[in-house]
């Protein structure tokens, strides 16, 4: 009865709101709506209809086969409204979309996107008139800012790029080249007093060859830079013989010449959902409403500009699939609600027993490890000679089935075993305080290894020891070369920094099967970050990029072993002051190391165990554990705070104030990817299709900068 009364109240309220917005036109009663749904209309017939939809949305206008089709008005309960042309449920043609903030777009739409000529007016009064492609300013356009500045010129993917002119309210103006929203390339900036700089620019500052001329006629000509040590300038005095300091250009003249920031659209028209009914023809009367996305996909027949701008297509499609599924299942987490976690957690991976396709490989691996670790030798010193790191420092051992002087008999096929830089890895195990006997028992004991269900993106396979302490990963020859090249620096990095977050490597080996196949399997043994008695309820693999960085599973299908990605992240991580300072320092050290070693495509792997899953935490109930006996990234008792994105494509959302008490684990993984020719080609290829800043494959310097900027924004101090 209470549910029925609530429905009636919601219905009446929504009808009243719709009447206020669209005028006194008749709003269909729920019973009228059901009757209208059963009316017979010829296939393809367009007729006028008013729809009060089950979720409170309202539509009035032309209708055909259960879709808005023709001219119509659609009002969403959050206050957004579209008035204009429709084509089978998609905004298509000319129309106006308005936001509750007061922002509006009036112009052309294609398949749900702002696309074509149009005018956007922001809530603060900024106005853009020009060309759009897939919700982004793209082509020629004019931007008028509320502070009085204006820009007229070329745009690319939402930012000034190409040739354009920027006028400041104070009278200065720049005419020249732009890149990524900044003055970059060749251009000329003129100040109201007649002074001007003409030459090369980089990120809104003079950089390279150029001439600055003062109003009195004196000038500096040559190479400009913010670093005075890199400047190479020649002064040409005026007739007044007045001496000027070139630093005036940066400290005085450019002080107020900053570019106004871009407006942020809270939610794009293509992201709005359209609530409709399935056709009742040939279906049961009890068919429930379902939600459907307005944003139609673009096909290959669209023009070249649209094809080039399809930069977020895959990400939006997977996001839509997940959103639709979560609406049907009703299992999505809501703000302030308890975290819903499974009570029964299965052990990760499949046990490699006899009959498994990799059973013999596992036996070979265990035999080789037992031989390598058990081989007698002097106690290593932490001060290793450079010869120990020589990539040619390797040991081959033959394992015939009948055994040999150095190897035991075994039931597997004959194979050869290779140890890379054995002294270095033996010393690393000592540095990591790993007992040789425990190490052998974990990998080579009576318990079998477990193979993870599917290989990684690179095609590598992962195996876990029975006690979860170690992970074994098959790697490519290029990755072997990468670790051997950086091994000396890697070893010194671990000796220098106790709290480094880099993956710990314990051994590098190769199994070569004899016979016609001559198959080689190279693998590396590393620590398992999530070796703990705590159940890891959420796992995140974070890179700081957005393209394809989302799971293809709805919320209801996310398990404790599911690896979530950047656009799935709905938490900010709070560390107390002592740890956040050490964390920031260590992220900088580790990123500098990886950048120097030309490594990219690494991730921060984060695991969360929620302590209290039955209710939201109260701040007063939280106590920071003593950090003296803890280690950065390992079993840290801390908090996470829910965050929400205004735009689903944004990497970072706004904190909500809803916190959870957690045990947290994190570390940097996948640190063996060189920026080789393959990655360079991948970067070049994807840059033509997508926003270069959104893709994972970028050079190590840019990757390091983007990665640390992102990570340092989602890890914040717990006050």
C-alpha positions as CSV (number, residue, x, y, z in Angstrom):
1,X,0.0,0.0,0.0
2,X,2.8,2.4,0.9
3,X,4.6,1.7,-2.4
4,X,1.4,2.4,-4.3
5,X,0.9,5.7,-2.5
6,X,4.5,6.7,-3.2
7,X,4.0,5.9,-6.9
8,X,0.9,8.1,-7.0
9,X,2.7,11.0,-5.3
10,X,5.7,10.7,-7.7
11,X,3.3,10.6,-10.7
12,X,1.4,13.7,-9.6
13,X,4.6,15.6,-8.9
14,X,6.2,14.8,-12.2
15,X,2.9,15.7,-14.1
16,X,2.9,19.0,-12.3
17,X,6.6,19.7,-13.2
18,X,6.0,18.8,-16.8
19,X,3.0,21.1,-17.0
20,X,5.0,24.0,-15.6
21,X,7.7,23.5,-18.2
22,X,5.8,22.7,-21.3
23,X,2.6,24.7,-20.6
24,X,-0.9,23.6,-19.9
25,X,-1.0,20.9,-22.5
26,X,-2.6,17.6,-21.4
27,X,-0.2,15.2,-19.6
28,X,-1.3,11.6,-20.0
29,X,-2.5,9.8,-16.9
30,X,-0.8,6.5,-16.3
31,X,-4.0,4.7,-17.3
32,X,-4.3,6.8,-20.4
33,X,-0.6,6.0,-21.2
34,X,-1.3,2.3,-21.0
35,X,-4.3,2.7,-23.3
36,X,-2.4,4.7,-25.8
37,X,0.3,2.1,-25.8
38,X,-2.3,-0.4,-27.0
39,X,-3.6,1.8,-29.9
40,X,-2.9,0.4,-33.3
41,X,-0.7,2.4,-35.6
42,X,0.6,1.4,-38.9
43,X,4.3,0.5,-39.1
44,X,6.4,3.6,-39.5
45,X,3.4,5.9,-38.9
46,X,4.4,9.2,-37.2
47,X,1.8,10.7,-34.8
48,X,1.7,13.1,-31.9
49,X,2.0,11.7,-28.5
50,X,2.5,12.7,-24.8
51,X,4.5,10.3,-22.7
52,X,4.7,10.5,-18.9
53,X,7.4,7.8,-18.4
54,X,7.8,5.5,-15.4
55,X,11.0,7.1,-14.1
56,X,9.4,10.6,-14.1
57,X,10.7,11.8,-17.5
58,X,8.2,13.5,-19.8
59,X,8.0,13.7,-23.6
60,X,5.7,15.5,-25.9
61,X,5.9,15.6,-29.7
62,X,6.1,13.4,-32.7
63,X,6.3,9.6,-32.1
64,X,6.8,6.5,-34.2
65,X,7.1,2.8,-33.2
66,X,7.9,3.6,-29.5
67,X,10.5,6.3,-30.3
68,X,10.5,10.1,-30.4
69,X,10.6,10.7,-34.2
70,X,10.3,14.2,-35.7
71,X,10.0,17.3,-33.6
72,X,9.6,16.9,-29.8
73,X,10.5,18.0,-26.3
74,X,12.0,15.7,-23.7
75,X,12.4,16.6,-20.1
76,X,14.5,14.6,-17.7
77,X,13.8,14.6,-14.0
78,X,17.3,16.1,-13.2
79,X,16.2,19.3,-15.1
80,X,17.9,18.7,-18.4
81,X,15.7,19.3,-21.5
82,X,16.0,18.9,-25.2
83,X,13.7,20.6,-27.8
84,X,14.3,19.8,-31.4
85,X,14.5,17.1,-34.1
86,X,14.6,13.4,-33.3
87,X,15.2,10.3,-35.4
88,X,14.1,7.0,-33.9
89,X,15.0,8.0,-30.4
90,X,18.2,9.9,-31.2
91,X,18.7,13.7,-31.2
92,X,19.3,14.3,-34.9
93,X,19.1,17.6,-36.8
94,X,18.5,21.0,-35.2
95,X,17.8,21.4,-31.5
96,X,18.4,23.0,-28.2
97,X,19.7,21.2,-25.1
98,X,19.6,23.0,-21.8
99,X,21.1,22.2,-18.4
100,X,19.6,23.0,-15.0
101,X,22.7,25.1,-14.3
102,X,21.5,27.6,-17.0
103,X,23.9,26.4,-19.7
104,X,22.5,25.6,-23.1
105,X,23.6,24.4,-26.6
106,X,21.6,25.5,-29.7
107,X,22.7,23.9,-32.9
108,X,23.1,20.7,-34.9
109,X,23.0,17.2,-33.5
110,X,24.1,13.9,-35.0
111,X,23.3,10.5,-33.4
112,X,22.9,12.1,-30.0
113,X,26.1,14.2,-30.2
114,X,26.5,18.0,-30.5
115,X,27.8,17.9,-34.0
116,X,27.9,20.5,-36.7
117,X,27.4,24.3,-36.3
118,X,26.2,25.3,-32.9
119,X,26.4,27.8,-30.0
120,X,27.2,26.7,-26.4
121,X,26.6,29.2,-23.6
122,X,28.1,28.1,-20.2
123,X,26.5,28.7,-16.8
124,X,29.1,31.5,-16.2
125,X,28.3,33.2,-19.5
126,X,31.2,32.0,-21.6
127,X,30.0,31.5,-25.2
128,X,31.4,29.4,-28.1
129,X,30.1,29.7,-31.6
130,X,31.5,27.4,-34.2
131,X,31.9,23.9,-35.4
132,X,31.5,20.7,-33.2
133,X,32.4,17.1,-33.7
134,X,31.1,14.5,-31.3
135,X,30.5,16.9,-28.4
136,X,33.9,18.6,-28.8
137,X,34.8,22.0,-30.4
138,X,36.5,21.0,-33.6
139,X,37.1,23.2,-36.6
140,X,36.7,27.0,-36.7
141,X,35.1,28.8,-33.8
142,X,34.8,31.9,-31.7
143,X,35.0,31.8,-27.9
144,X,33.9,34.8,-25.8
145,X,34.8,34.7,-22.1
146,X,33.0,36.4,-19.3
147,X,36.2,38.2,-18.3
148,X,36.2,40.0,-21.7
149,X,38.8,37.8,-23.5
150,X,38.0,36.4,-26.9
151,X,39.6,33.7,-29.1
152,X,38.9,33.2,-32.8
153,X,40.5,30.4,-34.8
154,X,41.0,26.7,-35.1
155,X,40.0,24.1,-32.5
156,X,40.9,20.4,-32.2
157,X,39.3,17.9,-29.8
158,X,38.0,20.7,-27.6
159,X,41.2,22.9,-27.4
160,X,42.7,25.7,-29.4
161,X,45.0,24.1,-32.0
162,X,46.1,25.5,-35.3
163,X,46.1,29.2,-36.2
164,X,44.1,31.5,-34.0
165,X,43.9,35.0,-32.4
166,X,43.5,35.6,-28.7
167,X,42.5,39.1,-27.5
168,X,42.8,40.0,-23.8
169,X,40.4,42.5,-22.2
170,X,43.4,44.7,-21.4
171,X,44.2,45.2,-25.1
172,X,47.0,42.7,-25.7
173,X,46.5,40.2,-28.5
174,X,48.3,37.1,-29.8
175,X,48.1,36.0,-33.4
176,X,49.8,32.7,-34.3
177,X,50.0,29.0,-33.8
178,X,48.3,27.0,-31.0
179,X,48.7,23.4,-29.6
180,X,46.6,21.7,-26.9
181,X,45.1,25.0,-25.8
182,X,48.4,26.9,-25.4
183,X,50.4,29.3,-27.6
184,X,52.9,27.0,-29.2
185,X,54.7,27.4,-32.5
186,X,55.3,30.6,-34.3
187,X,53.3,33.7,-33.3
188,X,53.2,37.4,-32.4
189,X,52.0,39.0,-29.2
190,X,51.5,42.7,-29.1
191,X,50.9,44.7,-25.9
192,X,48.9,48.0,-25.5
193,X,52.0,50.1,-25.1
194,X,53.4,48.9,-28.5
195,X,55.9,46.4,-27.2
196,X,55.8,43.0,-28.9
197,X,57.3,39.6,-29.1
198,X,57.5,37.7,-32.4
199,X,59.0,34.3,-32.7
200,X,58.7,30.8,-31.3
201,X,56.5,29.8,-28.4
202,X,56.1,26.8,-26.2
203,X,53.2,26.4,-23.7
204,X,52.4,30.2,-23.6
205,X,56.1,31.2,-23.1
206,X,58.8,32.4,-25.6
207,X,61.0,29.4,-26.3
208,X,63.4,29.3,-29.2
209,X,64.3,32.0,-31.7
210,X,62.5,35.3,-31.4
211,X,62.6,39.1,-31.0
212,X,61.2,41.2,-28.2
213,X,60.9,44.9,-29.0
214,X,60.1,47.5,-26.5
215,X,58.0,50.5,-27.2
216,X,61.1,52.7,-27.2
217,X,62.6,50.7,-30.1
218,X,65.2,48.7,-28.2
219,X,65.1,44.9,-28.7
220,X,66.5,41.5,-27.7
221,X,67.1,39.0,-30.5
222,X,68.1,35.4,-30.2
223,X,67.3,32.2,-28.3
224,X,64.7,32.6,-25.5
225,X,64.1,30.4,-22.5
226,X,62.7,30.6,-19.0
227,X,66.1,29.2,-17.9
228,X,68.5,32.2,-18.1
229,X,71.4,29.7,-18.6
230,X,69.9,28.6,-21.9
231,X,69.2,32.1,-23.2
232,X,71.5,33.5,-26.0
233,X,70.3,37.0,-26.7
234,X,71.7,40.1,-28.4
235,X,70.6,43.5,-27.2
236,X,69.9,46.3,-29.8
237,X,69.6,49.6,-28.0
238,X,67.3,52.4,-29.1
239,X,68.3,56.0,-29.7
240,X,67.5,56.8,-26.1
241,X,70.2,54.2,-25.1
242,X,67.9,52.7,-22.4
243,X,69.0,49.3,-21.1
244,X,66.3,46.6,-20.5
245,X,66.4,43.3,-18.6
246,X,65.1,40.4,-20.7
247,X,63.6,38.9,-17.5
248,X,61.0,41.7,-17.7
249,X,59.3,39.8,-20.5
250,X,58.5,36.9,-18.2
251,X,58.0,38.8,-14.9
252,X,56.1,41.8,-16.2
253,X,54.8,41.6,-19.7
254,X,53.6,38.0,-19.6
255,X,52.3,38.1,-16.0
256,X,48.7,38.8,-16.9
257,X,48.6,37.1,-20.3
258,X,47.1,33.8,-19.2
259,X,44.6,31.8,-21.2
260,X,41.2,31.5,-19.7
261,X,40.3,27.9,-18.8
262,X,37.9,25.8,-20.8
263,X,34.4,25.3,-19.5
264,X,33.4,21.9,-18.3
265,X,30.1,20.4,-19.4
266,X,28.7,18.5,-16.4
267,X,27.0,15.9,-18.5
268,X,26.9,15.6,-22.3
269,X,23.7,15.2,-24.3
270,X,25.0,11.9,-25.6
271,X,25.2,10.5,-22.1
272,X,21.6,11.2,-21.2
273,X,19.4,8.1,-20.9
274,X,16.0,7.9,-22.6
275,X,13.3,5.9,-20.8
276,X,11.0,4.2,-23.2
277,X,8.6,1.2,-23.4
278,X,9.2,-1.8,-25.6
279,X,6.5,-2.2,-28.2
280,X,3.5,-4.1,-26.6
281,X,2.7,-5.7,-30.0
282,X,3.3,-9.4,-29.7
283,X,4.6,-9.2,-26.1
284,X,3.2,-9.9,-22.7
285,X,1.3,-6.9,-21.0
286,X,3.7,-7.3,-18.1
287,X,6.7,-6.3,-20.0
288,X,8.6,-3.8,-17.8
289,X,10.1,-0.5,-19.0
290,X,13.8,-0.6,-19.7
291,X,16.2,2.3,-20.0
292,X,17.9,2.9,-23.3
293,X,20.8,5.1,-24.3
294,X,20.1,8.1,-26.6
295,X,23.6,8.1,-27.9
296,X,23.6,6.1,-31.1
297,X,26.9,4.7,-32.4
298,X,28.6,6.2,-35.6
299,X,29.1,3.8,-38.4
300,X,31.9,3.6,-40.9
301,X,29.9,5.5,-43.6
302,X,30.1,8.8,-41.6
303,X,32.4,11.5,-42.9
304,X,36.1,11.5,-42.2
305,X,36.0,14.2,-39.5
306,X,33.5,12.1,-37.5
307,X,35.6,8.9,-37.9
308,X,38.7,10.7,-36.7
309,X,36.8,12.0,-33.6
310,X,35.6,8.6,-32.5
311,X,38.1,8.7,-29.7
312,X,36.0,7.4,-26.8
313,X,33.7,5.1,-28.7
314,X,34.9,1.8,-27.1
315,X,35.0,3.3,-23.6
316,X,31.5,4.7,-23.9
317,X,30.1,1.5,-25.3
318,X,31.4,-0.6,-22.4
319,X,30.2,2.1,-19.9
320,X,26.7,2.0,-21.4
321,X,26.6,-1.8,-21.3
322,X,27.6,-1.7,-17.6
323,X,25.1,1.1,-16.8
324,X,22.2,-0.7,-18.5
325,X,23.0,-4.0,-16.8
326,X,23.3,-2.4,-13.4
327,X,19.9,-0.6,-13.8
328,X,18.3,-4.0,-14.6
329,X,20.0,-5.8,-11.7
330,X,19.6,-3.0,-9.2
331,X,22.8,-4.0,-7.7
332,X,24.9,-0.8,-8.1
333,X,26.5,0.8,-5.1
334,X,24.8,4.0,-4.0
335,X,26.3,6.9,-2.1
336,X,26.4,6.1,1.6
337,X,25.2,2.6,1.2
338,X,27.2,-0.3,2.7
339,X,29.7,-2.0,0.4
340,X,28.1,-5.2,-0.9
341,X,30.6,-8.0,-0.8
342,X,30.4,-11.7,-1.3
343,X,30.5,-13.9,1.8
344,X,32.1,-16.8,0.1
345,X,35.4,-16.2,-1.7
346,X,36.9,-18.8,-4.0
347,X,40.6,-19.4,-4.2
348,X,42.1,-17.7,-7.2
349,X,43.3,-19.8,-10.2
350,X,43.0,-23.4,-11.4
351,X,45.3,-26.1,-9.8
352,X,47.7,-27.6,-12.3
353,X,47.2,-31.3,-11.8
354,X,48.2,-34.3,-13.9
355,X,46.5,-34.0,-17.3
356,X,46.7,-30.2,-17.4
357,X,48.3,-28.9,-20.6
358,X,51.0,-27.2,-18.6
359,X,51.6,-30.0,-16.0
360,X,55.0,-30.9,-17.5
361,X,56.1,-27.3,-17.7
362,X,55.2,-26.9,-14.0
363,X,57.4,-30.0,-13.2
364,X,60.3,-28.6,-15.2
365,X,60.0,-25.2,-13.5
366,X,59.9,-26.8,-10.0
367,X,62.9,-29.0,-10.8
368,X,64.9,-26.1,-12.1
369,X,64.1,-23.9,-9.1
370,X,65.1,-26.6,-6.7
371,X,68.4,-27.0,-8.6
372,X,69.1,-23.3,-8.7
373,X,68.3,-22.4,-5.1
374,X,69.8,-25.6,-3.7
375,X,73.1,-25.3,-5.6
376,X,75.9,-24.7,-3.1
377,X,77.8,-21.5,-3.2
378,X,79.4,-18.8,-1.0
379,X,77.2,-16.5,1.0
380,X,76.7,-13.5,-1.3
381,X,77.8,-10.0,-0.4
382,X,75.5,-7.0,-0.9
383,X,78.4,-5.3,-2.7
384,X,78.3,-7.0,-6.0
385,X,80.9,-6.6,-8.8
386,X,79.7,-5.2,-12.1
387,X,80.5,-8.5,-13.8
388,X,77.6,-10.1,-11.9
389,X,75.2,-7.9,-13.8
390,X,76.6,-8.8,-17.3
391,X,73.6,-10.0,-19.4
392,X,75.9,-12.9,-20.6
393,X,76.2,-14.1,-17.0
394,X,73.9,-17.2,-17.3
395,X,74.1,-20.9,-16.4
396,X,72.7,-23.7,-18.6
397,X,71.8,-27.1,-17.0
398,X,70.6,-30.2,-18.8
399,X,67.8,-32.3,-17.2
400,X,67.5,-35.8,-18.8
401,X,64.7,-38.0,-17.5
402,X,67.1,-40.6,-16.2
403,X,69.0,-38.0,-14.2
404,X,72.7,-36.9,-14.3
405,X,75.6,-36.2,-12.1
406,X,74.0,-32.9,-11.1
407,X,70.3,-33.4,-11.6
408,X,67.8,-36.0,-10.2
409,X,65.7,-38.4,-12.4
410,X,62.3,-37.1,-13.2
411,X,59.0,-38.1,-14.9
412,X,58.9,-35.2,-17.3
413,X,60.5,-34.9,-20.8
414,X,64.1,-33.9,-21.3
415,X,64.6,-30.1,-21.0
416,X,67.4,-27.6,-20.6
417,X,67.3,-25.0,-17.8
418,X,68.8,-21.5,-17.8
419,X,69.5,-19.2,-14.9
420,X,70.1,-15.5,-15.7
421,X,72.5,-13.6,-13.5
422,X,72.1,-16.2,-10.7
423,X,74.3,-14.3,-8.2
424,X,72.4,-11.1,-8.5
425,X,69.0,-12.8,-7.9
426,X,70.4,-14.8,-5.0
427,X,71.6,-11.5,-3.5
428,X,68.2,-9.9,-4.1
429,X,66.5,-12.7,-2.3
430,X,68.9,-12.1,0.6
431,X,68.1,-8.4,0.4
432,X,64.4,-9.1,0.5
433,X,65.0,-11.4,3.6
434,X,63.7,-14.5,1.8
435,X,64.8,-17.8,3.4
436,X,66.0,-20.2,0.7
437,X,64.3,-23.3,2.3
438,X,60.9,-21.4,2.5
439,X,61.3,-20.2,-1.0
440,X,61.8,-23.7,-2.3
441,X,58.9,-25.1,-0.3
442,X,56.6,-22.4,-1.7
443,X,57.4,-23.1,-5.3
444,X,58.7,-26.7,-5.3
445,X,56.8,-28.3,-2.4
446,X,54.2,-31.1,-2.7
447,X,51.4,-28.5,-3.5
448,X,50.9,-27.7,-7.1
449,X,50.9,-24.3,-8.6
450,X,47.7,-22.5,-9.7
451,X,47.2,-21.0,-13.1
452,X,45.2,-17.9,-13.4
453,X,42.1,-18.2,-15.5
454,X,43.2,-16.1,-18.5
455,X,46.4,-14.6,-19.8
456,X,47.2,-10.9,-19.5
457,X,46.8,-8.4,-22.4
458,X,50.4,-9.2,-23.4
459,X,49.6,-12.9,-23.8
460,X,51.6,-13.8,-20.7
461,X,50.4,-16.5,-18.3
462,X,50.5,-16.2,-14.5
463,X,50.9,-18.9,-11.9
464,X,50.5,-18.6,-8.1
465,X,52.2,-20.7,-5.5
466,X,49.9,-22.6,-3.1
467,X,50.6,-20.1,-0.3
468,X,50.1,-17.0,-2.5
469,X,53.5,-15.7,-1.7
470,X,55.0,-15.8,-5.2
471,X,53.7,-15.2,-8.7
472,X,55.4,-16.7,-11.7
473,X,54.9,-14.9,-15.1
474,X,55.9,-16.0,-18.5
475,X,57.6,-13.2,-20.4
476,X,58.9,-12.4,-23.8
477,X,62.5,-12.2,-25.0
478,X,62.2,-8.4,-25.1
479,X,61.2,-8.3,-21.5
480,X,64.2,-10.5,-20.5
481,X,66.4,-8.0,-22.3
482,X,64.7,-5.1,-20.4
483,X,65.2,-6.6,-16.9
484,X,68.8,-7.5,-17.7
485,X,69.6,-4.1,-19.0
486,X,68.2,-2.3,-16.0
487,X,69.2,-5.0,-13.4
488,X,72.1,-3.0,-11.9
489,X,70.0,0.1,-11.5
490,X,67.1,-1.9,-10.2
491,X,69.3,-3.6,-7.5
492,X,70.8,-0.2,-6.4
493,X,67.3,1.3,-6.3
494,X,66.1,-1.3,-3.8
495,X,69.3,-0.9,-1.7
496,X,68.8,2.9,-1.6
497,X,65.0,3.1,-0.9
498,X,63.4,0.9,1.7
499,X,59.9,1.9,0.8
500,X,60.1,1.6,-3.0
501,X,56.8,0.5,-4.5
502,X,58.4,-1.4,-7.5
503,X,57.7,-5.1,-8.0
504,X,60.2,-7.4,-6.2
505,X,61.9,-9.9,-8.6
506,X,63.3,-13.1,-7.1
507,X,64.5,-15.0,-10.2
508,X,64.7,-15.0,-14.0
509,X,64.8,-18.3,-15.8
510,X,64.2,-20.1,-19.1
511,X,63.0,-23.7,-19.9
512,X,64.0,-25.0,-23.3
513,X,62.3,-28.2,-24.3
514,X,64.3,-30.6,-26.4
515,X,63.0,-32.2,-29.6
516,X,61.8,-30.8,-32.9
517,X,59.7,-28.0,-31.2
518,X,62.7,-26.5,-29.4
519,X,60.2,-24.4,-27.5
520,X,61.5,-21.8,-25.0
521,X,59.5,-20.5,-22.1
522,X,61.0,-17.6,-20.2
523,X,59.6,-16.6,-16.9
524,X,60.2,-14.3,-13.9
525,X,59.4,-15.0,-10.3
526,X,58.0,-12.0,-8.3
527,X,56.3,-11.2,-5.1
528,X,52.5,-11.4,-4.9
529,X,51.3,-8.0,-3.6
530,X,48.1,-9.5,-2.3
531,X,49.7,-12.2,-0.1
532,X,47.5,-11.7,3.0
533,X,44.9,-13.3,5.2
534,X,42.6,-10.4,4.4
535,X,40.1,-10.9,1.6
536,X,40.9,-8.4,-1.2
537,X,37.4,-7.0,-2.0
538,X,38.4,-4.5,-4.7
539,X,41.3,-4.5,-7.0
540,X,42.3,-1.6,-9.2
541,X,44.9,-1.4,-12.0
542,X,45.6,2.4,-12.5
543,X,47.7,4.0,-15.2
544,X,46.3,7.5,-15.4
545,X,45.0,7.1,-19.0
546,X,41.3,6.8,-20.1
547,X,41.1,5.1,-23.5
548,X,39.8,1.6,-22.9
549,X,40.5,1.9,-19.2
550,X,37.2,0.4,-18.0
551,X,36.0,-3.1,-17.4
552,X,33.4,-4.7,-19.6
553,X,31.5,-6.2,-16.7
554,X,28.4,-4.8,-15.0
555,X,28.6,-4.1,-11.3
556,X,26.6,-7.2,-10.5
557,X,29.3,-9.4,-12.1
558,X,32.3,-7.8,-10.4
559,X,34.0,-10.4,-8.2
560,X,36.8,-10.1,-5.7
561,X,39.3,-11.2,-8.4
562,X,38.1,-8.7,-11.0
563,X,40.7,-6.2,-12.0
564,X,39.0,-2.8,-12.2
565,X,40.6,0.1,-14.1
566,X,40.9,3.9,-14.1
567,X,37.4,4.8,-15.1
568,X,36.0,2.2,-12.7
569,X,37.7,3.9,-9.7
570,X,35.1,5.4,-7.3
571,X,37.3,6.0,-4.3
572,X,40.0,8.5,-3.2
573,X,42.7,7.0,-0.9
574,X,43.4,8.7,2.4
575,X,46.8,8.3,4.1
576,X,47.7,9.9,7.4
577,X,50.3,12.7,7.2
578,X,53.4,10.7,7.9
579,X,52.6,8.2,5.2
580,X,51.3,10.6,2.5
581,X,54.6,12.5,2.6
582,X,56.6,9.4,2.3
583,X,54.3,8.1,-0.4
584,X,54.7,11.3,-2.5
585,X,58.5,11.2,-2.2
586,X,58.6,7.5,-3.2
587,X,56.3,7.9,-6.2
588,X,58.6,10.6,-7.5
589,X,61.7,8.4,-6.9
590,X,60.2,5.3,-8.5
591,X,58.8,7.3,-11.5
592,X,62.2,9.0,-12.0
593,X,63.9,5.5,-12.0
594,X,61.4,4.1,-14.6
595,X,61.7,7.2,-16.8
596,X,65.5,7.0,-16.8
597,X,65.3,3.3,-17.7
598,X,63.0,4.1,-20.6
599,X,60.1,2.0,-19.1
600,X,56.4,2.8,-19.7
601,X,53.0,1.2,-19.5
602,X,53.4,0.3,-15.8
603,X,50.5,0.5,-13.3
604,X,49.7,1.1,-9.7
605,X,48.0,-2.0,-8.4
606,X,45.7,-1.3,-5.5
607,X,43.9,-3.8,-3.3
608,X,41.2,-2.9,-0.7
609,X,39.9,-5.0,2.2
610,X,36.8,-3.4,3.7
611,X,36.9,-3.8,7.5
612,X,33.3,-3.0,8.2
613,X,30.9,-4.0,5.4
614,X,27.7,-3.6,7.3
615,X,27.5,0.2,7.8
616,X,29.2,3.4,6.9
617,X,32.1,4.3,9.1
618,X,32.0,7.1,11.6
619,X,35.1,9.3,11.8
620,X,35.3,9.0,15.6
621,X,35.6,5.2,15.3
622,X,38.7,5.4,13.2
623,X,42.2,5.1,14.6
624,X,45.4,5.1,12.6
625,X,47.7,2.2,13.4
626,X,51.3,2.7,14.5
627,X,53.3,3.3,11.3
628,X,56.5,2.3,13.0
629,X,56.1,-1.4,12.2
630,X,54.4,-1.0,8.9
631,X,55.7,-0.7,5.4
632,X,54.4,1.6,2.7
633,X,51.9,-0.2,0.5
634,X,51.7,-3.3,2.7
635,X,48.7,-4.0,5.0
636,X,48.1,-0.3,5.7
637,X,45.1,0.4,8.0
638,X,43.6,3.6,6.5
639,X,40.4,5.0,4.9
640,X,39.0,5.5,1.4
641,X,36.4,8.1,0.4
642,X,33.7,7.6,-2.2
643,X,34.0,10.0,-5.2
644,X,31.6,10.8,-8.0
645,X,32.3,12.0,-11.5
646,X,30.3,14.8,-13.0
647,X,31.4,13.5,-16.4
648,X,31.9,9.7,-16.9
649,X,34.9,10.4,-19.1
650,X,36.8,12.3,-16.3
651,X,39.5,10.4,-14.5
652,X,38.9,12.1,-11.2
653,X,35.7,12.9,-9.5
654,X,34.6,14.9,-6.5
655,X,34.8,13.5,-2.9
656,X,31.5,12.8,-1.3
657,X,32.5,12.7,2.3
658,X,31.4,9.0,2.6
659,X,34.4,7.0,4.0
660,X,35.1,3.4,4.7
661,X,37.7,1.8,7.0
662,X,40.0,-0.5,5.0
663,X,43.2,-2.4,4.9
664,X,45.1,-1.3,1.8
665,X,47.8,-2.8,-0.4
666,X,49.5,-1.1,-3.4
667,X,52.6,-1.3,-5.6
668,X,53.9,-0.6,-9.1
669,X,53.7,-3.5,-11.4
670,X,54.4,-4.3,-15.1
671,X,57.8,-2.5,-15.2
672,X,59.4,-4.4,-18.0
673,X,57.9,-2.6,-21.0
674,X,60.5,-0.7,-23.1
675,X,59.4,2.2,-25.2
676,X,60.5,0.2,-28.3
677,X,59.5,0.4,-31.9
678,X,56.3,-1.5,-31.3
679,X,55.1,1.0,-28.7
680,X,56.2,3.9,-30.9
681,X,54.1,2.5,-33.8
682,X,51.2,1.9,-31.5
683,X,51.4,5.5,-30.3
684,X,51.6,6.9,-33.8
685,X,48.7,4.7,-35.0
686,X,46.3,5.4,-32.1
687,X,47.1,9.2,-32.2
688,X,45.4,9.4,-35.5
689,X,42.2,7.8,-34.1
690,X,42.1,9.0,-30.5
691,X,43.2,11.9,-28.2
692,X,47.0,11.3,-27.7
693,X,46.7,12.2,-24.0
694,X,44.1,9.4,-23.4
695,X,46.1,6.5,-24.8
696,X,48.4,4.3,-22.7
697,X,51.3,4.1,-25.2
698,X,53.2,7.4,-24.8
699,X,56.9,8.0,-24.4
700,X,58.4,7.3,-20.9
701,X,58.8,11.0,-20.0
702,X,55.2,11.9,-20.7
703,X,54.0,8.5,-19.3
704,X,55.8,9.2,-16.0
705,X,54.5,12.7,-15.7
706,X,50.9,11.7,-16.4
707,X,51.1,8.7,-14.1
708,X,52.4,10.6,-11.1
709,X,50.0,13.5,-11.6
710,X,47.1,11.1,-11.6
711,X,48.3,9.0,-8.6
712,X,49.1,12.1,-6.5
713,X,45.6,13.4,-7.0
714,X,43.8,10.3,-5.9
715,X,46.0,9.8,-2.8
716,X,45.2,12.5,-0.3
717,X,46.1,13.4,3.3
718,X,43.7,12.1,5.9
719,X,43.2,15.1,8.1
